[in-house]
Amino acid sequence: MDTKVWMYLAYLTISIGLTVWVARALTRNGMVFLDEVFADERLARAVNNLLVVGFYLLNLGYVTVAMRHSEPVGSTSVAMEELSLKIGLVLLVLGALHFFNVFALGRYRRNRLRQLATHPPLAPVGRLPMQHAYPPVPHGQGTPPAAPSQGVPPAVPGQGTPPAPPTPPAR
């Protein structure tokens, strides 16, 4: 066999071995993440299996398409350089697929948690002083009318009572 055939055999062996190893690691360690993302173990297992199948299809498809090398391979050093380039590209594709999946599932998890949240993400720090439509009335100038039910918030402890609206002039 010539050098090119040995290069192809080494490329397929290393690429398929890396693909299987990474897929098993992602399957085993990704279940914890998927359980958290979906909050349903059965759904997480199904999505995990679908992701593994898609991972195998995409990566092994890329490995077979990228295997072709049209130029002659005259020496072992040229074969090693071409082999390292091809395996490096396989590793980059593996990494890109992994980060895309983690990014997409992380966004899905954040949206799901945001929808389930019953309180604001941050507690209020304080209160702003109330702005009233009417200026305050000095004490002793008549009885103020009943406060409207809308627009006047209840008094906040420690801030005193809100000023009453002015009384209309007598006729």
Helices and strands as residue ranges (DSSP letters): H 3-38, H 41-65, H 76-116
